[in-house]
Amino acid sequence: MFCPVIELAQQLIRRPSLSPDDAGCQALMIERLQAIGFTVEPINIADTQNFWAWRGQGETLAFAGHTDVVPPGDTSRWINPPFEPTIRDGMLFGRGAADMKGSLAAMVVAAERFVAAHPHHRGRLAFLITSDEEANATHGTVKVVEHLMARNERLDYCLVGEPSSTVQVGDVVKNGRRGSITANLTIHGVQGHVAYPHLADNPVHRALPALNELVATEWDRGNEFFPPTSMQIANVQAGTGSNNVIPGELFVQFNFRFSTELTDADIRQRVADLLDRHQLRYSLEWKLSGQPFLTTRGQLVDAVINAVEHYTETRPELQTTGGTSDGRFIARMGAQVVELGPVNATIHKINECVKASDLQLLSRMYQRIMEQLIA
C-alpha cells in the first residue's frame, strides 16, 4: 500500500547528504511545498544550503529540521547499503531514517494534508531547513535566524523534528536544552630534565589540585526542568613523549552542560577565580556552543501534549536532557520551541532504523499540532 510519508522518507534517504552536503534533499521538499502554495526563500551560505518557506500570514508555527546526516561508518556492517532504504519487519532502515529524514517527510506530508483540509488557515505555517546541523553548525540555522531577526521576522512557535522519543513515539518531548560551553586551558610551566626538577616547573603537578577542585565543584543543583550543571574533562595533553623530560605546558579541555541556574558569564568567572586562587600561570579560551533554553507550559507545549495523547493515549514526559540542537538558535527569536520526533535508539549507529508506522503516526501528530495552533 502506498504511504506518502514512507515514500518521501525513502526518497530523502537515497540522497547521500553527508553534512553539510544536501545532495538534493531540499529540492525535493521545496517542490512539494511550492505545489501547495508555499513561498520559498533559499538562504544558502558558503557550503551550506538552507531555506525558509511560509504559507499564510499572522501567528507563525515553524517546523525546523536538517537534511544532512553523519557518515555511515563501515558500510559492510549494514544489513543493507545505508543509502538504499529498506523496510524489514516493519522497520525502515537507512542513514537518516531517524535523524532526521523521517521527521522531514512527516512534516511535509502533514503540511500537505493540513493545507488540503484548511486552505484558508488563519495563521502562518513555515519551514526552516538546513544542511549544517550534524557537522559544524556554523552556516546553517544560526545564520538563518540572524537573517530573519535582522528583518524582524515573526516566529511564535517552532517544532524541531529531532528524534526525542525513547521507547515509543511521543513518550518524551524536549521542551528545552542545556547550554554548552567549552574551555581550552593551557597551564604554563618550565620544561626541564626529570633528574633536575628544581630547575623546572612541572605544570601537571601544579594543575592537579586545581583540576581536582574543578571536578569536585557543585556548580548548581538544577531546577524543576534541568538536572544539575555537569562539567567533564574531555582532553588532556602534556609531555614530549620522552620519559626524561618535564613538560613545559599542560593542555586541558573541559565542557560544561549548564542549566538556566547559571549563565556562561558565571561559569567563566568561577573558573578564573579558581585558577587564580591556585596561583597558576595559564591561558584560557572559551567557546560557547549554545545558551540553555526552556519552553514552559503554554500553547505549544499543550498542543504537543494533546497531539501525543490523542494518538497514543500516553502522556509525554517533558525533558531537557541530551545534547544541544538547533532549537538553541531558534529560541533566540523569542519563540516557544519544542522537539518532537521518532525513537532515538539507533541514531548515528550502524543500521539506523525507525518503525515505519511511527513516521505515519508522527505525521498525524504534526498535523494535529498545526490544526490546534493556526487552523
Secondary structure, DSSP 8 states (H G I E B T S, - for coil): ---HHHHHHHHHHTS--BTT--TTHHHHHHHHHHHTT-EEEE--BTTB-EEEEEES-SSEEEEEEE--B-----GGGSSS-TTS-EEETTEEESTTIIIIIHHHHHHHHHHHHHHHH-TT-SSEEEEEEES-SSS--SSSHHHHHHHHHHTT----EEEE----BSSSTTSEEE-EE-EEEEEEEEEE-B-EETT-GGGSB-HHHHHHHHHHHHHH-------SSS---EEEEEEEEE--S-TTEE-SEEEEEEEEEE-TTS-HHHHHHHHHHHHHHTT--EEEEEEEEE--EE--SSHHHHHHHHHHHHHHS---EEE--SS--THHHHGGGT-EEEE--SB-TTTTSTT-EEEHHHHHHHHHHHHHHHHHHH-
